Amino acid sequence: MHVHAETPQIIDRGALAKMVMQLMDHWDLPTEDQLALLGLASSNRSALGRYRQGEPISQNVDQYARVGHLLGIHKNLRILFPRNKDYLYSWMIGEAEVQAALNSASKDWTGFDAPQIFKVAPKLRIKVNEKSFKSFEADAVILFQGDASAPVEFFEIDIKSHNDLNIPYDSLLKKAPYFDRQWVAFHKFNKQVGLVGIPEYVGALLLDGGEFKVLRKAQHGPLAGTKSLETAKLLLTKFLKG
């Protein structure tokens, strides 16, 4: 289901509110994450209860877009995993836990106990072509420097709930020029499937007990960093705004 923000009058906003709140409950998201996903203030917890009761979603264009994206994600996951509700509803939980761990867990997986610079930017969108408006979104980007003598690098973290055989990794190749090193971070990992389909230079992490376990170290790929100036500009803008 896709919600068109420009025509809110044709949609039952009360039904839409109930649908998105049921989805939040299925994903078992903390209240803080639910508020953030809907673009609500952290103090506005009462709004979630009202939406569960069918109070209409706001006609605010931003909130309509957010709800549309969430329901669209759910629809696509149902197509990917029609018979596996565990995967269907664990996807958002896994991403939220990995995002949280990037800020709170040990940084040992980088090769440094206490990196000189380690700053996380979630959900960074990069325009590939200004004329066609083509773009991609990185789940998380890390501004990284191991120690004072090391170069500053850009890490991409591509978050996956699991490593099922039908999980796509083709976007890693498209994003490679914008980052110095790339990692795939899994919430769950099937050893029998392994790292099939992931380029050899891409590192792999598993979130285990709130900490990251290195499954494979990331290397510099053939195109690594060739367009990192674009990433640097976007990160600078994001950090200055944040």
C-alpha positions as CSV (number, residue, x, y, z in Angstrom):
1,M,0.0,0.0,0.0
2,H,1.3,3.4,-0.9
3,V,-0.2,6.6,0.6
4,H,-0.2,9.6,-1.7
5,A,0.3,12.7,0.6
6,E,-1.2,15.0,-2.0
7,T,-4.7,13.4,-1.9
8,P,-5.4,12.8,1.9
9,Q,-9.1,13.5,1.5
10,I,-9.8,10.1,-0.3
11,I,-8.2,8.0,2.5
12,D,-9.9,6.9,5.7
13,R,-7.3,8.4,8.1
14,G,-8.8,6.6,11.1
15,A,-8.4,3.2,9.5
16,L,-4.9,4.3,8.4
17,A,-4.0,5.1,12.0
18,K,-5.1,1.7,13.2
19,M,-3.2,-0.1,10.5
20,V,0.1,1.6,11.1
21,M,-0.2,1.1,14.9
22,Q,-0.9,-2.6,14.4
23,L,2.2,-2.7,12.3
24,M,4.2,-1.0,15.1
25,D,2.9,-3.6,17.5
26,H,3.8,-6.5,15.2
27,W,7.3,-5.1,14.9
28,D,7.5,-4.8,18.7
29,L,9.1,-1.4,18.5
30,P,9.8,0.7,21.7
31,T,7.6,3.7,22.2
32,E,10.5,6.1,21.4
33,D,11.1,4.4,18.0
34,Q,7.3,4.5,17.2
35,L,7.2,8.3,17.9
36,A,10.4,8.9,15.8
37,L,9.1,6.9,12.8
38,L,5.8,8.9,12.8
39,G,7.7,12.2,13.2
40,L,6.1,12.9,16.6
41,A,7.8,14.6,19.6
42,S,9.1,12.3,22.3
43,S,6.7,13.9,24.8
44,N,3.6,13.1,22.6
45,R,3.2,9.5,23.8
46,S,-0.6,9.9,24.2
47,A,-0.9,10.3,20.4
48,L,0.0,6.6,19.9
49,G,-2.9,5.5,22.1
50,R,-5.3,7.8,20.3
51,Y,-4.2,6.4,16.9
52,R,-4.7,2.8,18.2
53,Q,-8.3,3.8,19.0
54,G,-8.8,5.1,15.5
55,E,-8.1,8.9,15.8
56,P,-7.3,10.0,12.3
57,I,-3.7,10.4,11.2
58,S,-2.8,14.1,10.8
59,Q,-3.1,15.6,7.3
60,N,0.5,16.8,7.6
61,V,2.3,15.8,4.4
62,D,5.4,14.6,6.3
63,Q,3.4,12.2,8.5
64,Y,1.4,10.9,5.5
65,A,4.7,10.2,3.7
66,R,6.1,8.4,6.8
67,V,3.0,6.2,7.1
68,G,3.1,5.4,3.4
69,H,6.7,4.3,3.6
70,L,6.1,2.1,6.6
71,L,3.1,0.4,5.0
72,G,5.1,0.1,1.8
73,I,7.9,-1.7,3.6
74,H,5.5,-4.1,5.2
75,K,3.9,-4.8,1.8
76,N,7.3,-5.6,0.2
77,L,8.3,-7.8,3.1
78,R,5.1,-9.8,2.7
79,I,6.0,-10.3,-1.0
80,L,9.5,-11.5,0.0
81,F,8.5,-13.7,2.9
82,P,4.9,-14.8,2.3
83,R,5.2,-17.9,4.5
84,N,7.6,-16.7,7.1
85,K,6.0,-14.3,9.7
86,D,9.2,-14.5,11.9
87,Y,11.2,-12.8,9.1
88,L,8.3,-10.5,8.2
89,Y,8.0,-9.0,11.7
90,S,11.6,-9.2,12.9
91,W,13.0,-7.0,10.2
92,M,12.3,-3.7,11.9
93,I,13.2,-5.0,15.3
94,G,16.6,-6.2,14.0
95,E,17.4,-2.8,12.3
96,A,16.5,-0.8,15.4
97,E,18.7,-3.0,17.6
98,V,21.6,-2.8,15.2
99,Q,21.3,1.0,14.9
100,A,21.3,1.3,18.7
101,A,24.3,-1.0,19.0
102,L,26.4,1.0,16.6
103,N,26.3,3.8,19.2
104,S,26.5,1.8,22.4
105,A,28.4,-1.4,21.7
106,S,32.2,-2.0,21.8
107,K,34.1,-0.7,18.8
108,D,36.5,-3.6,18.8
109,W,35.1,-4.8,15.4
110,T,36.8,-1.8,13.8
111,G,40.2,-3.0,15.0
112,F,40.4,-0.2,17.6
113,D,39.2,-0.3,21.2
114,A,38.7,3.5,21.2
115,P,38.8,5.0,17.7
116,Q,40.0,8.6,17.4
117,I,36.7,9.4,15.5
118,F,33.6,7.3,15.4
119,K,30.5,9.2,14.5
120,V,27.3,7.5,13.3
121,A,24.9,9.0,10.8
122,P,21.7,6.8,10.3
123,K,19.8,6.8,7.1
124,L,22.0,8.9,4.8
125,R,20.5,9.5,1.3
126,I,22.9,10.1,-1.5
127,K,21.9,11.4,-4.9
128,V,23.6,9.5,-7.7
129,N,22.2,11.7,-10.6
130,E,21.0,15.2,-10.1
131,K,19.1,15.3,-13.4
132,S,17.2,12.0,-13.0
133,F,16.9,12.4,-9.2
134,K,18.2,8.8,-8.7
135,S,19.4,8.2,-5.2
136,F,20.1,5.5,-2.7
137,E,19.9,5.3,1.1
138,A,22.6,3.9,3.4
139,D,21.2,2.4,6.6
140,A,24.1,3.9,8.5
141,V,27.3,5.7,7.7
142,I,30.2,6.0,10.1
143,L,32.8,8.8,10.0
144,F,35.9,6.8,11.2
145,Q,39.5,7.4,12.2
146,G,41.4,4.6,14.0
147,D,44.1,6.8,15.5
148,A,45.6,10.2,15.0
149,S,48.0,8.9,12.3
150,A,45.4,7.1,10.3
151,P,43.3,8.5,7.5
152,V,39.7,9.5,8.0
153,E,37.4,7.0,6.4
154,F,33.7,6.5,5.6
155,F,32.1,3.2,6.5
156,E,28.8,2.0,5.2
157,I,26.7,-0.3,7.4
158,D,24.1,-2.2,5.4
159,I,21.6,-3.7,8.0
160,K,20.0,-7.1,7.3
161,S,17.7,-8.9,9.7
162,H,19.1,-12.2,8.5
163,N,21.1,-13.9,5.6
164,D,18.4,-15.9,3.8
165,L,19.3,-16.9,0.3
166,N,16.7,-14.5,-1.3
167,I,18.2,-11.4,0.5
168,P,19.5,-9.0,-2.2
169,Y,23.0,-7.5,-2.0
170,D,23.3,-5.9,-5.5
171,S,23.0,-2.4,-4.0
172,L,26.4,-2.8,-2.3
173,L,28.1,-2.6,-5.7
174,K,26.3,0.6,-6.6
175,K,27.2,2.3,-3.3
176,A,30.9,1.1,-3.3
177,P,32.4,4.3,-4.8
178,Y,30.9,6.5,-2.0
179,F,32.6,4.6,0.9
180,D,36.1,3.4,1.9
181,R,34.8,0.2,3.5
182,Q,31.5,-1.5,3.6
183,W,29.9,-3.9,6.1
184,V,26.8,-5.9,6.3
185,A,25.4,-6.2,9.8
186,F,23.1,-9.1,10.6
187,H,20.6,-9.4,13.4
188,K,20.4,-13.2,12.8
189,F,22.8,-15.4,10.9
190,N,22.4,-18.9,9.3
191,K,25.9,-20.5,9.2
192,Q,24.7,-23.0,6.5
193,V,23.9,-20.1,4.2
194,G,27.0,-18.1,5.1
195,L,27.9,-15.0,3.1
196,V,26.7,-16.2,-0.3
197,G,26.1,-13.3,-2.7
198,I,28.1,-10.7,-0.7
199,P,31.2,-9.2,-2.5
200,E,34.5,-10.5,-1.0
201,Y,35.7,-7.1,0.0
202,V,32.5,-6.4,2.1
203,G,32.8,-7.1,5.8
204,A,30.2,-8.9,7.8
205,L,29.1,-8.4,11.4
206,L,26.6,-10.3,13.6
207,L,24.9,-8.6,16.5
208,D,25.3,-11.1,19.4
209,G,24.2,-10.2,22.9
210,G,24.4,-6.5,22.2
211,E,27.9,-6.7,20.8
212,F,29.2,-7.1,17.2
213,K,31.0,-10.3,16.2
214,V,33.2,-10.1,13.1
215,L,32.3,-12.7,10.6
216,R,34.6,-11.2,8.0
217,K,36.7,-8.1,7.9
218,A,36.0,-5.4,5.4
219,Q,38.6,-4.6,2.8
220,H,39.1,-1.7,0.3
221,G,37.2,-2.7,-2.8
222,P,38.3,-1.7,-6.4
223,L,36.0,1.4,-6.5
224,A,36.3,2.3,-2.8
225,G,36.3,6.0,-2.0
226,T,36.3,7.2,-5.6
227,K,33.3,9.4,-4.9
228,S,33.9,9.9,-1.2
229,L,33.9,13.7,-1.6
230,E,30.1,13.5,-2.1
231,T,29.7,11.5,1.1
232,A,31.9,14.0,2.9
233,K,29.6,16.9,1.8
234,L,26.5,15.1,2.9
235,L,27.9,14.1,6.3
236,L,29.1,17.6,7.0
237,T,25.6,19.0,6.2
238,K,23.9,16.3,8.3
239,F,26.2,16.8,11.4
240,L,25.9,20.6,11.2
241,K,22.0,20.3,11.1
242,G,22.0,17.7,13.9
